[in-house]
Amino acid sequence: MSHGTIDRLVYMANQISKAFAHDPEPKAVDEISNHLRKFWEKRMLAAIFAHLDAGGEGMDPLAKLAVAALQRNAQPA
């Protein structure tokens, strides 16, 4: 994916995290993760996982936590 696409995905993940920022952190992380899992395509998730693996530049702390949790749960046991 292009740099512009990654920027857009980061923006979207941050917007989602802001929508749940009023919740306690564990609940917010769950809600953000669930939203991403339900509404993002696999290629979008793969791109944001790769971005997080590369340091997650520009991602809000809650977005990072949620993407990391989703990535852990997406990996086969």
C-alpha positions as CSV (number, residue, x, y, z in Angstrom):
1,M,0.0,0.0,0.0
2,S,1.1,3.5,-0.7
3,H,2.3,5.9,2.0
4,G,-0.9,7.9,1.4
5,T,-3.0,4.8,2.1
6,I,-1.2,4.1,5.3
7,D,-1.7,7.7,6.4
8,R,-5.4,7.3,5.7
9,L,-5.6,4.1,7.7
10,V,-3.8,5.7,10.6
11,Y,-6.2,8.6,10.5
12,M,-9.2,6.3,10.5
13,A,-7.8,4.2,13.4
14,N,-7.2,7.4,15.4
15,Q,-10.7,8.6,14.7
16,I,-12.1,5.3,15.9
17,S,-9.9,5.5,19.0
18,K,-11.1,9.0,19.8
19,A,-14.8,7.8,19.6
20,F,-14.0,5.3,22.5
21,A,-11.5,7.4,24.4
22,H,-14.1,8.2,27.1
23,D,-14.3,4.5,28.1
24,P,-11.9,2.9,30.5
25,E,-8.8,1.7,28.6
26,P,-9.6,-2.1,28.6
27,K,-13.1,-1.5,27.3
28,A,-11.9,1.1,24.7
29,V,-9.3,-1.3,23.4
30,D,-11.9,-4.1,23.1
31,E,-14.4,-1.8,21.3
32,I,-11.8,-0.4,18.9
33,S,-10.5,-3.9,18.1
34,N,-14.0,-5.2,17.5
35,H,-14.8,-2.2,15.2
36,L,-11.7,-2.8,13.1
37,R,-12.3,-6.6,13.0
38,K,-15.9,-6.1,11.8
39,F,-15.5,-3.2,9.4
40,W,-12.0,-3.3,7.9
41,E,-11.0,-5.5,5.0
42,K,-8.2,-8.0,5.5
43,R,-5.8,-6.0,3.4
44,M,-6.5,-2.9,5.5
45,L,-5.8,-4.9,8.6
46,A,-2.6,-6.4,7.1
47,A,-1.4,-2.9,6.3
48,I,-2.1,-1.4,9.7
49,F,-0.5,-4.5,11.4
50,A,2.6,-3.9,9.3
51,H,2.6,-0.2,10.1
52,L,2.4,-1.1,13.8
53,D,5.2,-3.6,13.5
54,A,7.3,-0.8,11.9
55,G,6.7,1.4,15.0
56,G,3.1,2.7,14.4
57,E,4.2,6.3,13.6
58,G,1.3,8.7,14.1
59,M,-1.0,6.3,15.8
60,D,-2.8,7.3,19.0
61,P,-1.8,5.1,22.1
62,L,-5.3,3.5,22.2
63,A,-5.2,2.8,18.5
64,K,-1.8,1.1,19.0
65,L,-3.1,-1.0,21.8
66,A,-6.2,-2.0,20.0
67,V,-4.4,-2.9,16.8
68,A,-1.8,-4.9,18.8
69,A,-4.6,-6.8,20.6
70,L,-6.4,-7.5,17.3
71,Q,-3.1,-8.7,15.7
72,R,-2.4,-11.1,18.6
73,N,-5.9,-12.5,18.3
74,A,-5.7,-12.8,14.5
75,Q,-2.6,-15.0,14.7
76,P,-3.2,-18.8,14.8
77,A,-2.4,-20.4,18.1
